[in-house]
Amino acid sequence: MSAPDASLRSSRGIARYATALCALAAIAAVVAFVNGSWLGIVWVLLGGLASNMAWYYGRRARSGVSSPKAGEAAAQPGHRAASAE
């Protein structure tokens, strides 16, 4: 069995960090609201963003899709190369 390529490993890492950030943002929002600060709204929004990132990169790592390299993008069907006019 071969090891996954670097882009899949980085997708898993980003998903883990985003999940941790989401949990920390939720804790910070609760603390802010308990202290009577409206700054908790910012933490809730940050938690939502981190949650979406964790979901996206987690799905990407599970499906095994890696980002194409710069040279491979032009070889894909339906890809229009920029004209040098």
C-alpha beads as a LAMMPS data file, in Angstrom:
LAMMPS data file: protein, C-alpha beads

85 atoms
84 bonds

1 atom types
1 bond types

-500.0 500.0 xlo xhi
-500.0 500.0 ylo yhi
-500.0 500.0 zlo zhi

Masses

1 110.0

Atoms # bond

1 1 1 0.000 0.000 0.000
2 1 1 1.426 3.341 -0.983
3 1 1 1.352 6.426 1.189
4 1 1 -1.134 9.175 0.257
5 1 1 0.315 12.097 -1.633
6 1 1 1.171 15.349 0.121
7 1 1 -1.960 17.221 -0.974
8 1 1 -4.239 14.646 0.670
9 1 1 -2.190 14.728 3.857
10 1 1 -2.435 18.497 3.914
11 1 1 -6.213 18.317 3.366
12 1 1 -6.520 16.059 6.401
13 1 1 -4.332 18.410 8.419
14 1 1 -6.356 21.462 7.410
15 1 1 -9.568 19.613 8.331
16 1 1 -8.178 18.753 11.778
17 1 1 -6.975 22.299 12.452
18 1 1 -10.290 23.751 11.266
19 1 1 -12.189 21.375 13.566
20 1 1 -10.040 22.441 16.512
21 1 1 -10.553 26.103 15.603
22 1 1 -14.313 25.549 15.421
23 1 1 -14.345 24.029 18.921
24 1 1 -12.206 26.833 20.336
25 1 1 -14.385 29.479 18.692
26 1 1 -17.500 27.898 20.209
27 1 1 -15.895 27.947 23.671
28 1 1 -14.789 31.563 23.195
29 1 1 -18.319 32.545 22.100
30 1 1 -19.853 30.967 25.193
31 1 1 -17.337 32.706 27.457
32 1 1 -17.937 36.048 25.729
33 1 1 -21.724 35.779 26.009
34 1 1 -21.535 34.676 29.655
35 1 1 -19.439 37.773 30.381
36 1 1 -22.080 39.937 28.695
37 1 1 -19.960 40.832 25.674
38 1 1 -21.440 41.033 22.193
39 1 1 -18.017 40.080 20.825
40 1 1 -19.309 36.513 20.975
41 1 1 -21.051 37.123 17.653
42 1 1 -17.643 37.383 15.977
43 1 1 -16.644 34.069 17.546
44 1 1 -19.843 32.433 16.305
45 1 1 -19.149 33.647 12.757
46 1 1 -15.556 32.421 12.955
47 1 1 -16.801 29.054 14.218
48 1 1 -19.176 28.805 11.257
49 1 1 -16.380 29.532 8.817
50 1 1 -14.105 26.982 10.482
51 1 1 -16.912 24.411 10.448
52 1 1 -17.405 24.859 6.707
53 1 1 -13.662 24.558 6.106
54 1 1 -13.488 21.383 8.205
55 1 1 -16.392 19.851 6.296
56 1 1 -14.943 20.788 2.878
57 1 1 -11.403 19.596 3.520
58 1 1 -12.614 16.492 5.365
59 1 1 -14.752 15.476 2.388
60 1 1 -11.911 16.278 0.030
61 1 1 -9.485 14.085 1.980
62 1 1 -11.986 11.193 2.234
63 1 1 -12.772 11.251 -1.486
64 1 1 -9.096 11.226 -2.409
65 1 1 -9.332 14.261 -4.690
66 1 1 -6.117 16.203 -4.857
67 1 1 -5.616 19.565 -6.474
68 1 1 -4.171 19.385 -9.989
69 1 1 -0.638 20.538 -10.534
70 1 1 -0.062 23.652 -12.637
71 1 1 0.854 21.719 -15.775
72 1 1 -2.043 19.261 -15.496
73 1 1 -4.750 21.941 -15.601
74 1 1 -4.216 22.620 -19.311
75 1 1 -4.499 18.914 -20.159
76 1 1 -7.985 18.551 -18.629
77 1 1 -10.927 18.423 -21.038
78 1 1 -13.063 21.540 -21.095
79 1 1 -10.238 23.724 -19.856
80 1 1 -9.747 26.870 -21.898
81 1 1 -6.221 28.189 -21.915
82 1 1 -5.734 31.922 -21.633
83 1 1 -4.836 33.464 -24.954
84 1 1 -1.662 35.516 -25.230
85 1 1 -3.184 38.253 -27.348

Bonds

1 1 1 2
2 1 2 3
3 1 3 4
4 1 4 5
5 1 5 6
6 1 6 7
7 1 7 8
8 1 8 9
9 1 9 10
10 1 10 11
11 1 11 12
12 1 12 13
13 1 13 14
14 1 14 15
15 1 15 16
16 1 16 17
17 1 17 18
18 1 18 19
19 1 19 20
20 1 20 21
21 1 21 22
22 1 22 23
23 1 23 24
24 1 24 25
25 1 25 26
26 1 26 27
27 1 27 28
28 1 28 29
29 1 29 30
30 1 30 31
31 1 31 32
32 1 32 33
33 1 33 34
34 1 34 35
35 1 35 36
36 1 36 37
37 1 37 38
38 1 38 39
39 1 39 40
40 1 40 41
41 1 41 42
42 1 42 43
43 1 43 44
44 1 44 45
45 1 45 46
46 1 46 47
47 1 47 48
48 1 48 49
49 1 49 50
50 1 50 51
51 1 51 52
52 1 52 53
53 1 53 54
54 1 54 55
55 1 55 56
56 1 56 57
57 1 57 58
58 1 58 59
59 1 59 60
60 1 60 61
61 1 61 62
62 1 62 63
63 1 63 64
64 1 64 65
65 1 65 66
66 1 66 67
67 1 67 68
68 1 68 69
69 1 69 70
70 1 70 71
71 1 71 72
72 1 72 73
73 1 73 74
74 1 74 75
75 1 75 76
76 1 76 77
77 1 77 78
78 1 78 79
79 1 79 80
80 1 80 81
81 1 81 82
82 1 82 83
83 1 83 84
84 1 84 85
